[in-house]
Amino acid sequence: MKDIRALDLNLLRTLDALLDERSVTRTAERLGFTQPAVSGMLTRLRESFDDPLFVRTQRGIVPTLRATELAGPIKQILSDVETLLQPSAFDPLTAEFTLNIAATDYTLQAVVVPFLAKLRRQAPGIRIAIRTVEDDRVQMQFERGELDLALMTPEAAPPDLHARRLFDETYVCALRTTHPDAAAGSISLDRFCALDHALVSYAGERFWGVTDDALTRSGRKRRVVLTVTSFLVLGEVLRATDLIAVAPRRLVSCVDGLTTLEPPVEIPGFTKLAVWHERTHRDPGHRWVRMLLFETCGCLQTGQEFGGMAAKALPEPETCA
């Protein structure tokens, strides 16, 4: 049994060219080799296939029956190898695969919903599976192929993953359009502290957020009367009550029935990243999906793609604000 390790692609390319050209000289010119180099490779080919492969005649070299039998399979092998080395063509209209995205309910509403609207128009065969972001499991989920994208903050993103800044988020005061304080177009610090507040709290102190930290630095405080664990219900709560909330601008700025005002105290915002693994970094389909996501977030020109963590950015707090 012959050892396949003795046969490399250059030998197969040489045999293919010899079968086409029927001349050592023309084969050398075609492949950019010297005639002695081609003659040496022909010797190795004869040893590998245990056949002369070519015999000399007055009109040059002619293939043996064995060489003629090899002609078709060798062309197929070389064609298959060339196909393997070429990036696969991607057509979003016919693409069919599942994209697994980890997102909080904030990014689900602020990012995934508008992204999905574009995706459905341009690539209707791509399915989306949303998972909850679990910071301590993201790395493992990527390595296992359970995740393709994660929408995270720089502080939570594992350092050896690819990432791109999507946007920097700021906070606004949100209240119903018919709220007694909505018509003024602004709100004083005294009035802000006098109103009852709603707060989204994922973990930690349920009635305390970054707004309370900012107020404390100014020697003030507010009264939080409601905490919920999801942004998705916040709009309904604000429309149905006289409560106000300090919420991410992208979440509430276009919600029907709500008005937004600038907070009367400086509240630090946060940054959102798209994070992905080397496993899908060069895949044409996943690259196309990421570009559509960047376009949706308006960061095609200003976004920064890099391996590892983003530049230092303000964290997304555990609470809404």
C-alpha positions, 0 to 999 in steps of 0.5 A: 500500500502506497503512503499518501504522505509521499504525494503532495498537491504539486505532484498532482498539479504537475501530472495534470499539466503533463496530461494536458501538455504532453511535453515536459518543456511546456509543462515547466513553462506553464507551472513556472518550474524548470525542466529538471524540476518537472522531470524530478517530479515525474520520477516521484509520480512514477514511484507513487503510482508504480507506473511509467505514466508517460512514454516517449515517442517521436511526437513527444510523450504520451500517457499510459493507460494508467495515466489516462485513467488518472486524468479525470480523478486528478482534475476533480481533486484539484478542483475540489481543493481549489473550491475549499480554498475559496470563500463560499459565496453568500446570498442573503436571500437564499441563506438558511441558518440559525443565529444565536444571540445573547441579549438583555431585555434592554438590547432585545428591544433597543437593538434586536427588534430594529435589527430583526426588521431589517434582517427579515426583509433582506434574509428571510431564511435566517432564524434568530434564537435569543438567549439571556446574557449570562456573563460567567458562561458567555466564553464557554457558550461561544466555544461550544457553538451555543452562541454566535453573537452577544450584546454586552458591555466592555466590562462584561465581555471576555477579553479574547473575543472579537468585539465592536462598539455599537453605541454609547447610551445615555439616560433620560427621564421618561414619563407619560405624555399627559403627565402634569410635568410633561408640558414644561419641557424640562424638570427641576432638581427639586421637582425631580426629587419630589416625584415618585420613581419607577426603577428597573433592577436586575440584581443588587439593591432593588430600590437603588440605582446610578441615579441615586448615586448621582443624587447622593453626591449632590446631597439629594435623594429621591423616592423609588416606589416601584422596582421591576425586573424587566424593561419591557413592562416599564412603558406600560407602567409609566403610561398608566401612572404618574411615576417617572423613570430614568431610563436608557434613551434608546429604550424610551425615546420613540415609545408612544405615549411617553415624553422624555426630559433631560435629567436635572442631575448628571448620570453616567451612561454606558456602552454596548458592544457586539461580541463574537468568537473567532469560530465565526469571524471569517464566515461570509454569512456571519460577517454579513449579519454583523455588518447589518447589525452595525448598520442598524446601530449606526456604527458602520463609520464610527464603530471600532472592530478589534480583538479583545475588549473595547476601549474603557467605557462607562459600565451598564449598571445592574439597575436601570437608573 
